[in-house]
């Protein structure tokens, strides 16, 4: 029987692809003399026909990184914290600016409070100090 047929039968018996079936080059005559599926099964038991191990992702890089991590070399990289932290930071900045605005509200010119309040809401100022500089630079105090 042809080697192609033996390989095909072995693949169906082993439930693997034909490319994964390996036939020992030393015993090709035994493999070519197989006529039935039982003969192919016997060759599999003898070790003449084997199956190549399934290929998977190599762990070499992972092991190397594990060693580096144990040494303290590999960290989270450029990750700048959890996204929720940005929101908390925003809340604290805006609350501080609004509190400051309420404190100086009495000494602001007419209509200036609403104008500056909306700019705070829009995120124009990074900090309370920047807000106070803006108020002083634009002569918004009475």
N, C-alpha and C positions, 0 to 999 in steps of 0.2 A: 504494500500500500504506500502511496506517496506520503512524504513528510508533511505536506500541507494538510492532508486529510487527518493524519494522526494528531497534528497540532490543533486542528479544529475540534476533533472529538475530545481531546484532553481539555481544551478550553471550556467546552460545554459541561464536562464532568466536574471540573474544578470551579465552575461558575465564575470564570474570569475571562478577560479578553485574550484573543489569540496572541497579541504582542507580549503578554505577561508570561506565556508558557515557554519554558526553557527545556530543551532536549539536550542531554549530555552528548557532546561531540565524540566521546570515546565509544558510545554504544549506539551509534546511528543505525547499524545493521539490525540490532534488536528492535529498535523503534520502527524501522521500515517493514519488519516482518509481522508486526501486529496487524491482525485482520478484523478483530471485533472490539467492541467497547470494553469487554472483559479483559482482553489483552492489554488495552491502554491502561485500565485500572491497575492491572498487575505491574505494569511499568512504573506507574505512579508510586505504588507501594515499594518497589525496589529502589526508587530514587533516580531512575533514568530520566523521568519527566518531573520537573519541578516548577514551581511558580515563583516569579520574581517578586520581591517584596514591594508593596505599594509605596510609591514615592510620596513624601509629605514634606512640609516646611521644615527646613533645617533649624535645629535649636542652637547651633554654634554661636550665632550672633547674640541670641538671647542669653546663653551662658556667659558669654564675654561681658555683656551689659550687667548681668547679675554680679559678677566679680567687681566691676567698676562701681556699682551701686553700694556694695558692701564696703568698699574703700571710701565711699562718700563722694565719688567723682560725678555721677550722673544725677541731676536733680530734675525738677519739673520744667526746666528750660525757661522759655519766655512766657510761660503762663503767668498772668498777672492777677490771680485770685479768681474767686467765684463771681459770676455775673451779678449775683444778688448784692455783693459788696458795693458795686457801682451805685446801685439804687440807694443803699443805706448812706453812702457818702453824699449823694445828691440831696437826700432828705435833710441830713444834718447841715449842709451848706445853706440850703434854702431857708430852713427854720431859723438859723442864726441871722441871716440877712433880713428876714421878715421881722424878727424880734428887734433888731437894730432900727429898722424903719419905723416900727411902732414907737420906739423911744424918741426918735427925732421928728415924729409926725407933726408935733405942735410947732416946731421951729422951721418947718418947710414952707415954701411959698404955696399959694393956692394952685391946685391942680398938679403940683409936683409929686405929691405922694402917690397918686394913682399912676402917673407916668412911670415912676421909678419902680413901683410895685410890679407892674406888668413886665418891666425889663428884668426884674429878679426872676419872675415866673418864666420868662423866656430863656433864662440861663446866661444872661449877658455878663454877669459878674462871677468871678471864680471864688471870691471870698468876701467877707464882711469889710475888710480893709479896702478892697478895690471899690466896693460900693460907696464907702465914705469918701474916698478920693474923687469918685465921679460926682457925688453931691457937692463937694467943695469946689471942684474944677468948673462945674457948670453953674455956680452961684445959685443953687436951689434953696439955700437957707435964707430966711428973712433978714 
